[in-house]
Amino acid sequence: MAPHIHSGDSIEKKMYGVLLALIPAFLVSLYVFGWGSLIVTAISVVSCLTFEYLIQKFLLKVKPSITDGSAILTGVLLAFNLPSNLPFWIIIIGAFVAIGVAKMSFGGLGNNPFNPALVGRVFLLISFPVQMTTWPLPGEHSYIDATTGATPLGMLHGHFGQLPDLSSMMLGTIGGSLGEVGAIALIFGGLYLLFKRIITWQIPVSILGTVFVFTLIMGLVSPDIYHIGLIKTACPAFHALTYALFHLLSGGLLLGAFFMATDYVTSPMNPRGQIIYGIGIGLITVLIRLFGSYPEGVSFAILIMNGVTPLINTYVKPKRFGEVKK
């Protein structure tokens, strides 16, 4: 009897379901960045698998579990947060930090308090800021000698350049990390996860809704400050709406909302807690984007709220099965 009925799901089924949902975004990155996208992803995945196998086999003395899909997913998500021209040795360092430090040092899958791929990404960003913020332009298919430029958020933050239109951001013809381009592909993948019930709506909707509402408000309050590079019209509301949509489609927000913040281990268990968690991520993201020195804040926001998750779980406790309310 319920709640002891098994759903038929497994770790492998969930992990490979997420990987399947990432295929459209990966294909877009291949189209935009060419060989660089394939090389970075392959190095990241192979490195994550290798480190997890070696640590489990020779340090933890347990049976390696690299076939469960979690190490592959960490490798893909780490790659999606990297430029397509990142040197191979930096990718390997990021994979080691993601698997060796953020995952296995806490006991492996199910015990890590922070998203491993994001820990690896933030470590690389702090350690190698120049390489991690050098973005190949769309159509530059060379891994080594690609021409570089700024991301849309970098243009907005630095008040220079003509921002890409929303259609370009939807289709992916913009600069950025592998997983930042092709908003339509990320949305399609996210909807697949929702349809297959691999994730629930609370976290992505609360993140995206919070970012949309707060950037819309800022666009209405200070249009001259927050509309740099956008086409001016006679309608302030249209300015604000365009600005809010720009933030939804740019950077790693869609990737983070659908594929990283929804990590089972590092997010709250209760639906009400997940909404609190998502609102926190959205708010911190907006604060960093608008008032911080770094144009993107999704990774930092998710990691901060990963740390708050135990408090949220304590505050928002689900009703125990069979409990009678006093």
C-alpha positions in Angstrom: 0.0 0.0 0.0 1.0 3.6 -0.4 3.4 5.2 0.3 5.5 2.1 -0.2 4.6 1.5 -3.9 7.7 1.7 -6.1 7.3 4.1 -9.0 9.6 2.1 -11.3 12.1 4.9 -11.6 15.8 4.5 -11.0 18.9 6.7 -10.8 20.0 5.5 -14.3 16.6 6.3 -15.8 16.5 9.8 -14.3 20.1 10.6 -15.3 19.8 9.4 -18.8 16.5 11.2 -19.1 18.2 14.5 -18.3 21.0 13.7 -20.8 18.4 13.0 -23.5 16.8 16.4 -22.7 20.2 18.1 -23.2 20.7 16.7 -26.7 18.9 19.6 -28.5 21.0 22.2 -26.7 24.2 20.2 -27.5 23.2 20.1 -31.2 22.8 23.8 -31.2 26.2 24.3 -29.6 27.7 22.1 -32.3 26.1 24.2 -35.0 27.3 27.5 -33.4 30.8 26.5 -32.2 31.6 23.4 -34.2 34.6 21.2 -33.2 35.2 23.3 -30.1 31.9 22.2 -28.6 32.5 18.6 -29.3 36.1 18.6 -27.9 35.2 20.5 -24.7 32.3 18.2 -24.0 34.2 15.0 -24.7 37.2 16.0 -22.5 34.9 17.0 -19.7 32.8 13.8 -19.8 35.8 11.4 -20.1 37.6 13.3 -17.3 34.6 13.0 -14.9 34.2 9.3 -15.7 37.9 8.7 -15.1 38.2 10.5 -11.9 35.0 8.9 -10.4 36.2 5.4 -11.4 39.7 5.9 -10.0 38.5 7.4 -6.7 35.9 4.7 -6.1 38.2 1.9 -7.2 41.4 2.8 -5.4 40.6 5.3 -2.7 37.1 4.4 -1.5 37.5 0.7 -2.3 33.9 0.4 -3.5 32.5 -0.9 -6.8 32.6 1.9 -9.4 29.2 3.3 -10.4 30.2 5.2 -13.5 27.4 3.5 -15.5 24.6 5.2 -13.5 24.9 8.3 -15.7 25.6 10.8 -12.9 29.3 11.3 -13.8 28.4 11.6 -17.5 25.7 14.2 -16.6 28.2 16.1 -14.4 30.6 16.2 -17.3 28.1 17.4 -19.8 26.8 20.1 -17.4 30.3 21.3 -16.6 31.1 21.5 -20.4 27.9 23.5 -20.9 29.2 26.1 -18.5 32.5 26.5 -20.3 33.7 28.4 -23.4 34.2 26.3 -26.5 37.9 27.3 -26.7 38.9 26.5 -23.1 42.3 24.7 -23.0 42.0 20.9 -22.3 44.1 21.0 -19.1 41.8 23.6 -17.5 38.8 21.3 -18.3 40.5 18.4 -16.6 41.1 20.5 -13.5 37.4 21.5 -13.5 36.4 17.9 -13.8 38.6 16.9 -10.9 37.1 19.6 -8.7 33.6 18.7 -9.7 34.0 14.9 -9.1 36.8 14.6 -6.6 36.1 17.6 -4.4 32.4 18.5 -4.7 31.0 14.9 -5.1 33.2 12.1 -4.0 34.8 13.8 -0.9 31.3 13.9 0.6 30.6 10.3 -0.1 29.4 10.3 -3.7 26.0 10.6 -5.3 23.3 11.5 -2.8 25.6 13.1 -0.3 27.0 16.1 -2.0 25.6 19.4 -0.6 26.5 21.5 -3.7 25.9 20.9 -7.4 29.3 19.3 -8.6 29.3 20.8 -12.1 28.7 24.3 -10.7 31.4 23.9 -8.1 33.8 23.0 -10.9 32.7 25.9 -13.0 33.0 28.5 -10.2 36.4 27.1 -9.2 37.6 27.6 -12.8 36.1 31.0 -13.0 37.9 32.2 -9.9 41.2 30.4 -10.8 41.3 31.2 -14.5 39.2 34.3 -15.0 40.7 35.3 -18.4 40.3 31.9 -20.1 36.8 31.5 -18.6 35.6 34.8 -19.9 37.0 34.6 -23.4 34.0 33.7 -25.6 34.3 32.5 -29.2 31.9 34.3 -31.6 29.1 32.4 -33.3 30.3 30.5 -36.3 33.9 30.3 -35.1 34.3 26.5 -35.4 38.0 26.5 -34.5 39.0 25.1 -31.1 42.3 27.0 -30.8 42.2 30.1 -33.0 38.6 31.2 -32.7 37.8 35.0 -32.8 36.4 36.0 -29.5 33.9 38.6 -28.3 31.5 39.5 -25.5 28.3 37.7 -24.4 25.0 39.6 -24.5 25.1 40.0 -20.7 28.7 41.3 -21.0 27.5 43.9 -23.5 24.7 45.0 -21.3 26.8 45.1 -18.2 29.6 47.0 -19.9 27.3 49.3 -21.8 28.9 48.7 -25.1 27.9 47.1 -28.4 24.5 46.4 -30.0 22.7 43.7 -28.2 21.4 40.8 -30.2 17.7 40.7 -30.8 15.4 38.2 -29.0 15.1 35.9 -32.1 18.9 35.5 -32.3 19.0 34.6 -28.6 16.2 32.0 -29.1 18.0 30.4 -32.0 21.5 30.5 -30.5 23.4 32.8 -32.8 25.2 34.5 -29.9 28.4 34.2 -28.0 28.7 32.5 -24.6 29.2 29.1 -22.9 28.1 26.0 -24.7 24.9 25.7 -22.7 24.0 29.4 -22.9 23.1 29.4 -26.6 19.9 28.2 -28.2 17.2 29.2 -25.7 14.5 27.4 -27.7 16.5 24.1 -27.4 16.9 24.6 -23.6 13.2 25.3 -23.3 12.3 22.2 -25.3 14.5 20.1 -23.1 13.0 21.6 -20.0 9.5 20.9 -21.2 10.6 17.3 -21.9 11.8 16.9 -18.3 8.5 18.3 -17.0 6.5 16.1 -19.3 8.4 12.9 -18.3 8.1 14.1 -14.6 11.8 13.9 -14.1 11.5 17.4 -12.6 8.6 19.3 -11.2 7.5 22.8 -12.1 8.1 24.5 -8.8 11.8 25.3 -9.1 12.1 26.4 -12.8 8.8 28.4 -12.7 9.8 30.2 -9.4 13.3 31.0 -10.7 12.1 32.3 -14.1 9.1 34.1 -12.7 11.2 35.9 -10.1 13.8 37.0 -12.6 11.0 38.2 -15.0 9.1 40.1 -12.4 12.1 41.9 -10.9 13.8 42.8 -14.2 10.4 44.0 -15.5 10.1 46.3 -12.4 13.6 47.6 -12.9 13.0 48.2 -16.5 9.9 50.3 -15.6 11.5 52.2 -12.8 14.8 53.1 -14.5 14.5 52.7 -18.3 17.4 54.9 -19.2 19.8 52.8 -17.1 18.5 49.3 -17.9 17.8 49.6 -21.6 21.3 50.1 -22.9 21.6 48.9 -26.5 17.9 48.1 -26.8 15.8 49.7 -29.5 13.8 52.7 -28.2 10.1 53.0 -28.8 7.4 55.3 -27.4 6.0 52.6 -25.1 7.9 52.3 -21.7 6.0 49.0 -21.0 7.4 47.5 -24.2 10.9 48.6 -23.1 10.5 46.9 -19.8 9.0 43.7 -21.3 11.9 43.5 -23.8 14.4 44.0 -21.1 12.8 41.3 -18.9 12.7 38.8 -21.8 16.4 39.6 -22.6 17.3 38.5 -19.1 15.3 35.3 -19.3 16.9 34.3 -22.6 20.5 35.3 -21.8 23.3 33.8 -19.8 22.9 30.5 -18.1 19.4 31.2 -16.6 17.5 28.6 -18.6 20.2 26.0 -18.2 20.3 26.6 -14.5 16.6 26.7 -13.9 15.7 23.5 -15.7 18.9 21.4 -15.5 21.0 22.4 -12.5 18.8 24.0 -9.8 16.5 21.0 -10.0 19.2 18.5 -8.9 17.5 16.1 -6.5 20.3 16.0 -3.9 21.0 19.8 -3.6 17.4 21.1 -3.8 14.6 21.1 -1.2 12.3 18.0 -0.9 9.1 19.8 -0.3 7.2 21.7 -3.1 6.7 24.7 -0.9 10.4 24.6 0.0 11.3 24.4 -3.7 9.4 27.6 -4.4 11.2 29.4 -1.7 14.5 28.0 -3.1 13.6 29.1 -6.6 12.6 32.6 -5.5 16.0 32.9 -3.7 17.9 31.8 -6.8 16.0 34.3 -9.0 16.5 37.2 -6.6 20.2 36.6 -6.1 20.7 36.2 -9.9 19.0 39.6 -10.5 21.0 41.3 -7.7 24.3 40.0 -9.1 23.4 40.8 -12.7 22.3 44.4 -12.0 24.5 45.5 -9.1 27.5 43.1 -9.0 30.8 43.4 -10.8 30.2 40.2 -12.7 27.5 40.2 -15.5 26.2 36.7 -14.7 25.0 35.4 -11.3 23.1 32.1 -11.9 26.0 29.8 -10.8 26.6 31.7 -7.6 22.9 32.0 -6.9 22.3 28.2 -7.2 25.3 27.4 -5.0 24.3 29.9 -2.3 20.8 28.4 -2.2 22.3 24.8 -2.3 23.8 25.9 1.1 20.5 27.1 2.3 18.6 24.0 1.3 19.0 22.2 4.7 17.5 25.2 6.5 14.6 25.3 4.0 14.0 21.5 4.6 14.0 22.1 8.3 11.6 25.1 8.1 9.2 23.5 5.5 8.7 20.0 6.8 6.2 17.8 5.0 3.4 16.2 7.0 4.4 12.8 8.1 2.4 9.9 6.7 -0.4 9.1 9.2 0.3 12.1 11.3 -2.7 13.7 13.0 -2.7 17.5 13.2 -3.0 18.7 16.7 
